[in-house]
Amino acid sequence: IKACSKCTFPHRAANYEEVLKCLMSKDEILEVDISELIVDMETEIEHSCGFESMDAEMKRQHKEIINAAYDKFFSEKKVNESVVTTAGFVFGEQTIECNALEKMNVAYGDIDSAYLYAFGIKNIDEKVLEESSLLEKYYVECLMIAATDVLRDWIRSYIERKHSVRHKKYVTDSFGPGFYGMDISAVPKLVKITGAEKVGVSVNKSGTMNPAKSCVGIYLVTTK
């Protein structure tokens, strides 16, 4: 923690809103080291794969397989990147409908701002995966799913911290294609609007994203 006694602008409370406006006026490319999130990924897998019903020895064996799968397929992937863009649900001539918004008190100004994000977990080596055991293949898939869930939570926490410098703000769950009333047809629109190609995420004519474990969506910052 360094002294703020000589700071002339950023650390004066009266200027926080101006600093936030500056930060929100640009897209951000965030680098996330997946190795720092492995504990959260393991916890996610334990909850989703029924570890509570396993005896101690079975848990140990399955955790060994998870660790081996992580070392084989994830340990050399240095970063996962996320694009965060300040925007609303109407983008020029493009509109993204979301039925969940009908339940929110938008008219009374509860929504402070909206963020779009996109990220992709790099595809794994299929040749190496083919040589793996069936159980290891299963846990590789679990690790990929856990990584996307944990990264979404990481982005949500990042946005909430960013907006709660002066006053407490809240961030909704992620609105995305196939969730909360947003049609799956929104995928190409979101990929284009977020500039997802900057982090290696693309979409084909059928609406399928590449890499396979890619996510696009919207977070809303609210005052309550």
C-alpha positions in Angstrom: 0.0 0.0 0.0 1.6 3.2 -1.0 1.0 6.7 0.3 -1.6 8.8 -1.5 -0.5 12.1 0.1 1.1 13.3 -3.2 -1.7 12.1 -5.6 -3.4 15.0 -7.3 -6.3 13.4 -9.1 -7.0 9.6 -9.0 -7.2 9.2 -5.3 -9.3 12.2 -4.4 -12.8 10.9 -3.7 -14.4 13.7 -5.7 -12.7 12.4 -8.8 -13.6 8.7 -8.5 -16.6 9.1 -10.9 -14.4 10.7 -13.5 -11.8 7.9 -13.2 -14.6 5.3 -13.6 -15.9 7.0 -16.7 -12.4 6.9 -18.2 -12.1 3.2 -17.4 -15.5 2.4 -18.8 -14.9 4.3 -22.1 -12.5 1.6 -23.4 -12.6 -2.1 -24.0 -10.4 -4.1 -21.7 -8.5 -7.3 -22.4 -7.9 -9.1 -19.1 -5.4 -11.8 -18.6 -6.4 -14.5 -16.2 -3.9 -17.2 -15.2 -6.1 -20.4 -15.0 -3.6 -22.0 -12.6 -4.7 -19.4 -10.0 -8.3 -20.7 -10.2 -7.6 -24.4 -10.0 -8.8 -24.7 -6.4 -12.2 -23.1 -7.4 -12.4 -25.5 -10.4 -11.8 -28.5 -8.2 -14.5 -27.3 -5.8 -16.9 -26.8 -8.7 -16.2 -30.4 -9.9 -16.7 -31.9 -6.4 -20.1 -30.2 -6.2 -21.2 -31.3 -9.7 -19.8 -34.8 -9.8 -21.2 -36.2 -6.5 -18.1 -36.4 -4.4 -20.1 -36.2 -1.3 -21.4 -39.7 -2.0 -17.9 -41.2 -2.4 -15.9 -42.8 0.3 -12.4 -41.5 1.2 -10.5 -43.9 -1.1 -12.7 -43.2 -4.1 -12.3 -39.5 -3.6 -8.6 -39.8 -3.5 -8.5 -41.8 -6.7 -10.7 -39.4 -8.5 -8.8 -36.4 -7.4 -5.6 -38.0 -8.6 -7.2 -38.4 -12.1 -8.3 -34.8 -12.0 -4.9 -33.6 -11.1 -3.3 -35.7 -13.8 -5.8 -34.5 -16.4 -5.1 -30.9 -15.4 -1.3 -31.3 -15.6 -1.7 -33.0 -19.1 -4.2 -30.6 -20.7 -4.1 -27.3 -18.8 -0.8 -26.6 -17.1 0.9 -25.1 -20.2 -2.0 -22.8 -21.1 -0.7 -19.5 -19.7 -3.7 -17.2 -20.0 -7.3 -17.0 -20.8 -8.5 -13.6 -21.9 -11.7 -11.7 -21.6 -13.1 -8.7 -23.4 -15.3 -6.4 -21.3 -17.1 -3.6 -23.2 -19.4 -1.0 -21.7 -22.7 -1.1 -23.6 -26.5 -1.6 -23.4 -28.9 -4.0 -25.0 -29.4 -1.9 -28.1 -26.3 -1.6 -30.2 -26.8 0.7 -33.1 -29.3 -1.2 -35.3 -28.9 -4.4 -33.4 -31.2 -5.3 -30.5 -30.7 -8.3 -28.2 -33.9 -9.3 -26.5 -33.9 -10.8 -23.0 -37.2 -11.6 -21.3 -35.6 -11.5 -17.9 -35.3 -7.7 -18.2 -39.1 -7.5 -18.0 -38.8 -8.5 -14.3 -36.3 -5.8 -13.5 -37.2 -2.3 -12.5 -35.3 -0.6 -15.3 -37.6 2.4 -15.4 -36.6 3.5 -11.9 -32.9 3.6 -12.7 -31.8 0.6 -10.8 -29.5 -0.4 -13.6 -26.3 1.6 -13.5 -24.5 0.2 -16.5 -24.0 -3.0 -18.6 -20.9 -4.9 -19.5 -20.5 -7.4 -22.4 -17.8 -10.1 -22.1 -16.4 -12.9 -24.2 -13.7 -15.5 -23.5 -12.6 -18.9 -24.8 -10.8 -21.8 -23.2 -8.3 -23.0 -25.8 -9.1 -26.4 -27.4 -7.2 -29.3 -26.0 -5.0 -31.7 -27.9 -7.5 -34.3 -29.3 -4.7 -36.8 -30.2 -3.5 -36.9 -26.6 -7.1 -37.0 -25.3 -7.8 -40.0 -27.5 -5.1 -42.0 -25.7 -6.5 -41.2 -22.3 -8.7 -43.4 -20.2 -12.5 -43.0 -20.2 -12.5 -41.6 -16.7 -9.7 -39.1 -17.5 -11.7 -38.0 -20.6 -14.7 -37.4 -18.3 -12.7 -35.2 -15.9 -11.0 -33.3 -18.7 -14.6 -32.3 -19.8 -15.4 -31.5 -16.1 -12.3 -29.3 -15.9 -13.3 -27.4 -19.0 -16.8 -26.7 -17.7 -15.5 -25.7 -14.3 -13.1 -23.3 -15.9 -15.8 -21.5 -17.8 -18.0 -21.3 -14.6 -15.1 -20.0 -12.5 -14.0 -17.4 -15.1 -17.6 -16.1 -15.3 -17.6 -15.6 -11.6 -14.1 -14.0 -11.7 -15.3 -11.4 -14.3 -18.4 -10.7 -12.2 -16.4 -10.1 -9.1 -14.0 -7.9 -11.1 -16.8 -5.7 -12.3 -18.4 -5.5 -8.8 -15.1 -4.4 -7.3 -14.5 -1.8 -10.0 -17.9 -0.1 -9.3 -17.9 -0.3 -5.5 -15.1 2.1 -4.8 -17.3 4.8 -3.4 -20.8 3.2 -3.1 -21.7 -0.5 -3.0 -23.0 -1.7 -6.3 -24.2 -5.1 -7.4 -23.7 -7.3 -10.4 -26.4 -9.6 -11.8 -26.0 -13.1 -13.0 -24.7 -13.4 -16.5 -27.4 -12.9 -19.2 -26.4 -15.0 -22.2 -27.7 -16.9 -25.2 -29.9 -19.7 -24.0 -30.3 -18.3 -20.5 -32.8 -15.9 -18.9 -34.9 -15.6 -22.0 -32.1 -14.6 -24.4 -32.4 -16.6 -27.6 -29.5 -18.6 -28.9 -29.6 -16.6 -32.1 -27.9 -13.8 -30.1 -24.5 -15.6 -30.3 -23.3 -14.1 -33.6 -24.4 -10.6 -32.5 -22.6 -10.8 -29.2 -19.4 -12.2 -30.8 -19.4 -9.3 -33.2 -20.2 -6.6 -30.7 -17.6 -7.7 -28.1 -14.9 -8.0 -30.7 -14.4 -11.5 -29.5 -11.9 -12.2 -32.3 -9.3 -10.2 -30.2 -9.2 -13.2 -27.8 -9.5 -15.9 -30.4 -13.3 -16.5 -30.2 -15.2 -16.9 -33.4 -18.6 -18.2 -34.6 -19.5 -20.2 -37.7 -22.6 -20.0 -39.9 -24.5 -22.5 -37.7 -23.9 -20.3 -34.7 -21.4 -22.6 -33.0 -18.5 -20.8 -31.2 -14.9 -21.8 -31.5 -13.2 -22.8 -29.2 -15.9 -25.2 -28.1 -15.8 -23.9 -24.5 -16.4 -20.2 -25.3 -18.8 -17.8 -23.5 -20.4 -14.5 -24.4 -22.8 -12.6 -22.3 -23.9 -9.5 -20.4 -23.6 -8.4 -16.8 -25.7 -5.6 -15.4 -24.4 -3.3 -12.6 -27.3 -2.3 -10.3 -27.7 0.0 -7.4 -29.7 -2.5 -5.4 
